[in-house]
Amino acid sequence: MKQISDPASRAAAWRGYTLEQLYIRRAEVYARKEIEKYRLSVSAETMRESTPLLGGNGSGFMGRMSGWFTYLEYGLVAYRVLRRFMPGKKRKK
């Protein structure tokens, strides 16, 4: 029959990490984080360049229409603001 060790005795036997091991782990985590940040920025830049709605070099119909979307958005926002702060005259029945 296999002897099951007590978790308390196992925890007491572990003496923790050395200072060198902590430095190595911290360097690994930092390197992993920087690599992921770089990969994310490259991915976002590629998506931005290939999408005309995000200001990329879109050619064709969608590339030409993407310039109009900003004007339409400004017009829609202005309409909503005017409608909220300057309510129209209500007709009395």
MIMI-672898 format. One record per atom (N, C-alpha, C): atom name; residue number from 1; x, y, z. Coordinates in steps of 0.02 Angstrom, whole numbers. Atoms other than C-alpha are relative to their C-alpha. Layout:
<volos>
volo atome->CA; num->NUM; c1->X; c2->Y; c3->Z $
...
</volos>
This chain:
<volos>
volo atome->N; num->1; c1->42; c2->-59; c3->0 $
volo atome->CA; num->1; c1->0; c2->0; c3->0 $
volo atome->C; num->1; c1->45; c2->62; c3->0 $
volo atome->N; num->2; c1->-40; c2->-61; c3->6 $
volo atome->CA; num->2; c1->64; c2->173; c3->-46 $
volo atome->C; num->2; c1->-14; c2->47; c3->58 $
volo atome->N; num->3; c1->6; c2->-47; c3->-56 $
volo atome->CA; num->3; c1->98; c2->293; c3->96 $
volo atome->C; num->3; c1->-17; c2->69; c3->-27 $
volo atome->N; num->4; c1->19; c2->-68; c3->20 $
volo atome->CA; num->4; c1->10; c2->461; c3->75 $
volo atome->C; num->4; c1->33; c2->49; c3->47 $
volo atome->N; num->5; c1->-36; c2->-49; c3->-43 $
volo atome->CA; num->5; c1->116; c2->605; c3->136 $
volo atome->C; num->5; c1->-48; c2->55; c3->21 $
volo atome->N; num->6; c1->41; c2->-54; c3->-29 $
volo atome->CA; num->6; c1->40; c2->739; c3->244 $
volo atome->C; num->6; c1->17; c2->65; c3->-35 $
volo atome->N; num->7; c1->-14; c2->-63; c3->34 $
volo atome->CA; num->7; c1->20; c2->907; c3->151 $
volo atome->C; num->7; c1->38; c2->49; c3->44 $
volo atome->N; num->8; c1->-35; c2->-46; c3->-45 $
volo atome->CA; num->8; c1->82; c2->1000; c3->305 $
volo atome->C; num->8; c1->74; c2->-16; c3->2 $
volo atome->N; num->9; c1->-71; c2->18; c3->-1 $
volo atome->CA; num->9; c1->245; c2->902; c3->308 $
volo atome->C; num->9; c1->33; c2->15; c3->-67 $
volo atome->N; num->10; c1->-26; c2->-16; c3->66 $
volo atome->CA; num->10; c1->266; c2->926; c3->121 $
volo atome->C; num->10; c1->13; c2->75; c3->-6 $
volo atome->N; num->11; c1->-9; c2->-72; c3->2 $
volo atome->CA; num->11; c1->243; c2->1115; c3->139 $
volo atome->C; num->11; c1->59; c2->21; c3->43 $
volo atome->N; num->12; c1->-56; c2->-16; c3->-44 $
volo atome->CA; num->12; c1->369; c2->1119; c3->281 $
volo atome->C; num->12; c1->66; c2->-18; c3->-32 $
volo atome->N; num->13; c1->-61; c2->21; c3->33 $
volo atome->CA; num->13; c1->497; c2->1029; c3->172 $
volo atome->C; num->13; c1->20; c2->48; c3->-55 $
volo atome->N; num->14; c1->-16; c2->-47; c3->53 $
volo atome->CA; num->14; c1->485; c2->1159; c3->33 $
volo atome->C; num->14; c1->27; c2->64; c3->31 $
volo atome->N; num->15; c1->-33; c2->-57; c3->-31 $
volo atome->CA; num->15; c1->602; c2->1301; c3->74 $
volo atome->C; num->15; c1->-7; c2->64; c3->-42 $
volo atome->N; num->16; c1->12; c2->-60; c3->40 $
volo atome->CA; num->16; c1->547; c2->1423; c3->-63 $
volo atome->C; num->16; c1->50; c2->6; c3->-56 $
volo atome->N; num->17; c1->-45; c2->-13; c3->56 $
volo atome->CA; num->17; c1->636; c2->1497; c3->-211 $
volo atome->C; num->17; c1->62; c2->37; c3->24 $
volo atome->N; num->18; c1->-59; c2->-40; c3->-14 $
volo atome->CA; num->18; c1->810; c2->1564; c3->-209 $
volo atome->C; num->18; c1->-7; c2->67; c3->-34 $
volo atome->N; num->19; c1->3; c2->-66; c3->30 $
volo atome->CA; num->19; c1->843; c2->1744; c3->-255 $
volo atome->C; num->19; c1->15; c2->-3; c3->-75 $
volo atome->N; num->20; c1->-16; c2->8; c3->71 $
volo atome->CA; num->20; c1->919; c2->1691; c3->-420 $
volo atome->C; num->20; c1->-59; c2->-28; c3->-39 $
volo atome->N; num->21; c1->59; c2->28; c3->33 $
volo atome->CA; num->21; c1->765; c2->1587; c3->-464 $
volo atome->C; num->21; c1->-54; c2->53; c3->-8 $
volo atome->N; num->22; c1->49; c2->-54; c3->5 $
volo atome->CA; num->22; c1->653; c2->1737; c3->-428 $
volo atome->C; num->22; c1->19; c2->49; c3->-55 $
volo atome->N; num->23; c1->-23; c2->-45; c3->53 $
volo atome->CA; num->23; c1->759; c2->1848; c3->-541 $
volo atome->C; num->23; c1->-13; c2->-30; c3->-69 $
volo atome->N; num->24; c1->11; c2->33; c3->65 $
volo atome->CA; num->24; c1->749; c2->1720; c3->-681 $
volo atome->C; num->24; c1->-74; c2->-2; c3->-17 $
volo atome->N; num->25; c1->72; c2->1; c3->12 $
volo atome->CA; num->25; c1->561; c2->1701; c3->-663 $
volo atome->C; num->25; c1->-26; c2->69; c3->-19 $
volo atome->N; num->26; c1->22; c2->-68; c3->15 $
volo atome->CA; num->26; c1->536; c2->1890; c3->-663 $
volo atome->C; num->26; c1->22; c2->20; c3->-71 $
volo atome->N; num->27; c1->-24; c2->-15; c3->67 $
volo atome->CA; num->27; c1->643; c2->1907; c3->-820 $
volo atome->C; num->27; c1->-41; c2->-37; c3->-53 $
volo atome->N; num->28; c1->41; c2->38; c3->47 $
volo atome->CA; num->28; c1->543; c2->1769; c3->-907 $
volo atome->C; num->28; c1->-68; c2->32; c3->-10 $
volo atome->N; num->29; c1->66; c2->-31; c3->4 $
volo atome->CA; num->29; c1->378; c2->1852; c3->-866 $
volo atome->C; num->29; c1->4; c2->66; c3->-37 $
volo atome->N; num->30; c1->-8; c2->-64; c3->34 $
volo atome->CA; num->30; c1->441; c2->2022; c3->-923 $
volo atome->C; num->30; c1->10; c2->-10; c3->-75 $
volo atome->N; num->31; c1->-12; c2->14; c3->70 $
volo atome->CA; num->31; c1->505; c2->1949; c3->-1087 $
volo atome->C; num->31; c1->-63; c2->-24; c3->-35 $
volo atome->N; num->32; c1->64; c2->24; c3->29 $
volo atome->CA; num->32; c1->341; c2->1857; c3->-1118 $
volo atome->C; num->32; c1->-49; c2->58; c3->-10 $
volo atome->N; num->33; c1->45; c2->-57; c3->5 $
volo atome->CA; num->33; c1->244; c2->2017; c3->-1084 $
volo atome->C; num->33; c1->19; c2->46; c3->-58 $
volo atome->N; num->34; c1->-22; c2->-43; c3->55 $
volo atome->CA; num->34; c1->350; c2->2119; c3->-1205 $
volo atome->C; num->34; c1->-12; c2->-32; c3->-68 $
volo atome->N; num->35; c1->13; c2->35; c3->63 $
volo atome->CA; num->35; c1->334; c2->1987; c3->-1341 $
volo atome->C; num->35; c1->-74; c2->4; c3->-18 $
volo atome->N; num->36; c1->72; c2->-4; c3->13 $
volo atome->CA; num->36; c1->145; c2->1986; c3->-1323 $
volo atome->C; num->36; c1->-22; c2->70; c3->-19 $
volo atome->N; num->37; c1->16; c2->-69; c3->18 $
volo atome->CA; num->37; c1->137; c2->2176; c3->-1328 $
volo atome->C; num->37; c1->20; c2->14; c3->-72 $
volo atome->N; num->38; c1->-23; c2->-10; c3->68 $
volo atome->CA; num->38; c1->238; c2->2175; c3->-1489 $
volo atome->C; num->38; c1->-46; c2->-36; c3->-50 $
volo atome->N; num->39; c1->44; c2->37; c3->44 $
volo atome->CA; num->39; c1->130; c2->2040; c3->-1568 $
volo atome->C; num->39; c1->-68; c2->34; c3->-6 $
volo atome->N; num->40; c1->64; c2->-35; c3->1 $
volo atome->CA; num->40; c1->-28; c2->2135; c3->-1520 $
volo atome->C; num->40; c1->4; c2->64; c3->-41 $
volo atome->N; num->41; c1->-7; c2->-62; c3->39 $
volo atome->CA; num->41; c1->37; c2->2299; c3->-1593 $
volo atome->C; num->41; c1->6; c2->-15; c3->-75 $
volo atome->N; num->42; c1->-7; c2->19; c3->70 $
volo atome->CA; num->42; c1->87; c2->2213; c3->-1756 $
volo atome->C; num->42; c1->-68; c2->-21; c3->-28 $
volo atome->N; num->43; c1->65; c2->22; c3->22 $
volo atome->CA; num->43; c1->-83; c2->2131; c3->-1768 $
volo atome->C; num->43; c1->-49; c2->58; c3->-8 $
volo atome->N; num->44; c1->45; c2->-58; c3->4 $
volo atome->CA; num->44; c1->-176; c2->2294; c3->-1733 $
volo atome->C; num->44; c1->19; c2->45; c3->-59 $
volo atome->N; num->45; c1->-22; c2->-41; c3->56 $
volo atome->CA; num->45; c1->-71; c2->2389; c3->-1860 $
volo atome->C; num->45; c1->-20; c2->-31; c3->-66 $
volo atome->N; num->46; c1->20; c2->35; c3->62 $
volo atome->CA; num->46; c1->-103; c2->2258; c3->-1994 $
volo atome->C; num->46; c1->-75; c2->7; c3->-12 $
volo atome->N; num->47; c1->73; c2->-6; c3->7 $
volo atome->CA; num->47; c1->-290; c2->2264; c3->-1959 $
volo atome->C; num->47; c1->-19; c2->71; c3->-19 $
volo atome->N; num->48; c1->16; c2->-69; c3->15 $
volo atome->CA; num->48; c1->-291; c2->2454; c3->-1962 $
volo atome->C; num->48; c1->16; c2->18; c3->-72 $
volo atome->N; num->49; c1->-20; c2->-15; c3->68 $
volo atome->CA; num->49; c1->-199; c2->2462; c3->-2127 $
volo atome->C; num->49; c1->-44; c2->-34; c3->-52 $
volo atome->N; num->50; c1->40; c2->37; c3->49 $
volo atome->CA; num->50; c1->-311; c2->2335; c3->-2212 $
volo atome->C; num->50; c1->-74; c2->17; c3->4 $
volo atome->N; num->51; c1->71; c2->-16; c3->-8 $
volo atome->CA; num->51; c1->-477; c2->2406; c3->-2150 $
volo atome->C; num->51; c1->-12; c2->73; c3->-19 $
volo atome->N; num->52; c1->11; c2->-70; c3->21 $
volo atome->CA; num->52; c1->-538; c2->2562; c3->-2242 $
volo atome->C; num->52; c1->-39; c2->40; c3->52 $
volo atome->N; num->53; c1->40; c2->-37; c3->-50 $
volo atome->CA; num->53; c1->-660; c2->2608; c3->-2102 $
volo atome->C; num->53; c1->43; c2->25; c3->57 $
volo atome->N; num->54; c1->-46; c2->-22; c3->-53 $
volo atome->CA; num->54; c1->-512; c2->2626; c3->-1982 $
volo atome->C; num->54; c1->55; c2->45; c3->-27 $
volo atome->N; num->55; c1->-49; c2->-46; c3->28 $
volo atome->CA; num->55; c1->-415; c2->2741; c3->-2097 $
volo atome->C; num->55; c1->53; c2->-33; c3->-42 $
volo atome->N; num->56; c1->-49; c2->35; c3->41 $
volo atome->CA; num->56; c1->-324; c2->2612; c3->-2200 $
volo atome->C; num->56; c1->-2; c2->21; c3->-73 $
volo atome->N; num->57; c1->-4; c2->-15; c3->71 $
volo atome->CA; num->57; c1->-281; c2->2617; c3->-2383 $
volo atome->C; num->57; c1->-49; c2->-42; c3->-39 $
volo atome->N; num->58; c1->50; c2->39; c3->36 $
volo atome->CA; num->58; c1->-443; c2->2546; c3->-2447 $
volo atome->C; num->58; c1->-11; c2->28; c3->-69 $
volo atome->N; num->59; c1->13; c2->-23; c3->68 $
volo atome->CA; num->59; c1->-470; c2->2554; c3->-2632 $
volo atome->C; num->59; c1->-69; c2->-23; c3->-19 $
volo atome->N; num->60; c1->66; c2->19; c3->23 $
volo atome->CA; num->60; c1->-632; c2->2543; c3->-2724 $
volo atome->C; num->60; c1->-55; c2->38; c3->34 $
volo atome->N; num->61; c1->60; c2->-34; c3->-26 $
volo atome->CA; num->61; c1->-806; c2->2588; c3->-2668 $
volo atome->C; num->61; c1->4; c2->13; c3->75 $
volo atome->N; num->62; c1->-2; c2->-8; c3->-73 $
volo atome->CA; num->62; c1->-781; c2->2558; c3->-2481 $
volo atome->C; num->62; c1->54; c2->50; c3->21 $
volo atome->N; num->63; c1->-52; c2->-49; c3->-16 $
volo atome->CA; num->63; c1->-621; c2->2660; c3->-2480 $
volo atome->C; num->63; c1->-24; c2->71; c3->-9 $
volo atome->N; num->64; c1->27; c2->-67; c3->11 $
volo atome->CA; num->64; c1->-711; c2->2810; c3->-2553 $
volo atome->C; num->64; c1->-57; c2->16; c3->49 $
volo atome->N; num->65; c1->57; c2->-12; c3->-45 $
volo atome->CA; num->65; c1->-864; c2->2788; c3->-2442 $
volo atome->C; num->65; c1->22; c2->9; c3->72 $
volo atome->N; num->66; c1->-21; c2->-5; c3->-69 $
volo atome->CA; num->66; c1->-762; c2->2777; c3->-2282 $
volo atome->C; num->66; c1->11; c2->73; c3->21 $
volo atome->N; num->67; c1->-8; c2->-71; c3->-15 $
volo atome->CA; num->67; c1->-724; c2->2964; c3->-2293 $
volo atome->C; num->67; c1->-66; c2->33; c3->19 $
volo atome->N; num->68; c1->66; c2->-29; c3->-15 $
volo atome->CA; num->68; c1->-910; c2->3002; c3->-2289 $
volo atome->C; num->68; c1->-27; c2->-22; c3->67 $
volo atome->N; num->69; c1->27; c2->24; c3->-64 $
volo atome->CA; num->69; c1->-942; c2->2899; c3->-2134 $
volo atome->C; num->69; c1->14; c2->48; c3->57 $
volo atome->N; num->70; c1->-16; c2->-47; c3->-54 $
volo atome->CA; num->70; c1->-854; c2->3025; c3->-2022 $
volo atome->C; num->70; c1->-46; c2->60; c3->-2 $
volo atome->N; num->71; c1->46; c2->-57; c3->6 $
volo atome->CA; num->71; c1->-960; c2->3167; c3->-2090 $
volo atome->C; num->71; c1->-70; c2->-20; c3->22 $
volo atome->N; num->72; c1->67; c2->23; c3->-20 $
volo atome->CA; num->72; c1->-1118; c2->3065; c3->-2066 $
volo atome->C; num->72; c1->-4; c2->-9; c3->76 $
volo atome->N; num->73; c1->-1; c2->8; c3->-73 $
volo atome->CA; num->73; c1->-1067; c2->3023; c3->-1887 $
volo atome->C; num->73; c1->-5; c2->67; c3->35 $
volo atome->N; num->74; c1->3; c2->-67; c3->-30 $
volo atome->CA; num->74; c1->-1037; c2->3207; c3->-1846 $
volo atome->C; num->74; c1->-70; c2->29; c3->-7 $
volo atome->N; num->75; c1->68; c2->-25; c3->10 $
volo atome->CA; num->75; c1->-1205; c2->3252; c3->-1921 $
volo atome->C; num->75; c1->-50; c2->-34; c3->46 $
volo atome->N; num->76; c1->45; c2->36; c3->-44 $
volo atome->CA; num->76; c1->-1293; c2->3117; c3->-1822 $
volo atome->C; num->76; c1->8; c2->22; c3->73 $
volo atome->N; num->77; c1->-12; c2->-24; c3->-68 $
volo atome->CA; num->77; c1->-1212; c2->3173; c3->-1659 $
volo atome->C; num->77; c1->-29; c2->70; c3->10 $
volo atome->N; num->78; c1->27; c2->-68; c3->-4 $
volo atome->CA; num->78; c1->-1259; c2->3355; c3->-1694 $
volo atome->C; num->78; c1->-76; c2->-2; c3->3 $
volo atome->N; num->79; c1->73; c2->6; c3->0 $
volo atome->CA; num->79; c1->-1438; c2->3305; c3->-1731 $
volo atome->C; num->79; c1->-25; c2->-23; c3->68 $
volo atome->N; num->80; c1->22; c2->25; c3->-66 $
volo atome->CA; num->80; c1->-1452; c2->3207; c3->-1568 $
volo atome->C; num->80; c1->8; c2->53; c3->54 $
volo atome->N; num->81; c1->-11; c2->-52; c3->-50 $
volo atome->CA; num->81; c1->-1378; c2->3351; c3->-1467 $
volo atome->C; num->81; c1->-53; c2->54; c3->-7 $
volo atome->N; num->82; c1->51; c2->-51; c3->10 $
volo atome->CA; num->82; c1->-1495; c2->3478; c3->-1544 $
volo atome->C; num->82; c1->-68; c2->-24; c3->21 $
volo atome->N; num->83; c1->65; c2->27; c3->-18 $
volo atome->CA; num->83; c1->-1643; c2->3365; c3->-1520 $
volo atome->C; num->83; c1->-9; c2->-5; c3->75 $
volo atome->N; num->84; c1->4; c2->8; c3->-72 $
volo atome->CA; num->84; c1->-1603; c2->3338; c3->-1337 $
volo atome->C; num->84; c1->-5; c2->68; c3->36 $
volo atome->N; num->85; c1->-4; c2->-64; c3->-36 $
volo atome->CA; num->85; c1->-1563; c2->3518; c3->-1286 $
volo atome->C; num->85; c1->-48; c2->53; c3->-27 $
volo atome->N; num->86; c1->47; c2->-48; c3->28 $
volo atome->CA; num->86; c1->-1684; c2->3610; c3->-1401 $
volo atome->C; num->86; c1->-61; c2->-37; c3->-24 $
volo atome->N; num->87; c1->58; c2->40; c3->20 $
volo atome->CA; num->87; c1->-1846; c2->3514; c3->-1399 $
volo atome->C; num->87; c1->-45; c2->40; c3->-46 $
volo atome->N; num->88; c1->45; c2->-32; c3->48 $
volo atome->CA; num->88; c1->-1964; c2->3551; c3->-1542 $
volo atome->C; num->88; c1->-66; c2->21; c3->32 $
volo atome->N; num->89; c1->64; c2->-23; c3->-25 $
volo atome->CA; num->89; c1->-2130; c2->3637; c3->-1521 $
volo atome->C; num->89; c1->-50; c2->-58; c3->-4 $
volo atome->N; num->90; c1->51; c2->53; c3->0 $
volo atome->CA; num->90; c1->-2264; c2->3516; c3->-1471 $
volo atome->C; num->90; c1->-67; c2->30; c3->-17 $
volo atome->N; num->91; c1->67; c2->-24; c3->21 $
volo atome->CA; num->91; c1->-2434; c2->3535; c3->-1550 $
volo atome->C; num->91; c1->-51; c2->-16; c3->54 $
volo atome->N; num->92; c1->54; c2->12; c3->-47 $
volo atome->CA; num->92; c1->-2583; c2->3554; c3->-1437 $
volo atome->C; num->92; c1->-61; c2->-24; c3->-38 $
volo atome->N; num->93; c1->59; c2->26; c3->34 $
volo atome->CA; num->93; c1->-2736; c2->3454; c3->-1482 $
volo atome->C; num->93; c1->-63; c2->30; c3->26 $
</volos>
